[in-house]
Structures are given as structure tokens and as C-alpha cells.
Amino acid sequence: MSLSTHVLDTSTGLPAAGVSVTLAVRDGDRFVELSRGETDADGRNRTLLGARALAVGVYRLEFDTGAYFAARGIDAFYPRAVIEFEVRDAARHHHVPLLLAPYGYSTYRGS
């Protein structure tokens, strides 16, 4: 079906616009990049799969959090946030949010 992500900057309470996101899929013992993009003004990216169909497998979203905070003149501890997740039912929509702050981040299975 589809895949989306949403990044919220919890230090400001606002969407994190302009965060670079890379999507990769596991192929054996390595990850193969599928696409790159950025979050929009609302902190969302709904186009990571492009024209591809979501398939069963293990995926990785990598967020360039260091560049996001550096562009705002904010010192941050984590240069990247990496989220690996498994798609078991490709017919369902998968939403992977990231809650971001300069010294921490968290994620959950969204809807």
C-alpha cells in the first residue's frame, strides 16, 4: 500500500520542515537505498516509495537530524536518527513518525 513519515520538533512544538530522509530496504545482510527526500512544511513526507509498491520486508528510515539542527544554529547530540521497521502486511498503510529534540528522539507505529 503506502508509507509515510512525519517529523515533529518537540523542542519547538512545530513540524520539522526540510529534514532529509533516506529510505532503504534490507537485502540479505545489507540495506539498499530506495529513495531520498525531505519533509515538507508540515514535517511530512508521503512520497518515499515513489511509484513503487510497498512490499513485505525490513526497511530503514534515516533522518539527517544533525543538518536540521545545524541549519538552525542548535547544538545536537545525534547526527542521525535511524528507524528500522518490518512490514508484514503490505496491504496496510505504514506511518512512521519521529519525535525529535536536540538531545533525544522517539518513534512509534502511527496510523
Secondary structure, DSSP 4 states (H G I P E B T S, - for coil): --EEEEEEETTTTEE-TT-EEEEEEEETTEEEEEEEEE--TTSEE--TTTTPPP-SEEEEEEE-HHHHHHTTT---S-S-EEEEEEES-TTS-EEEEEEEETTEEEE--B-
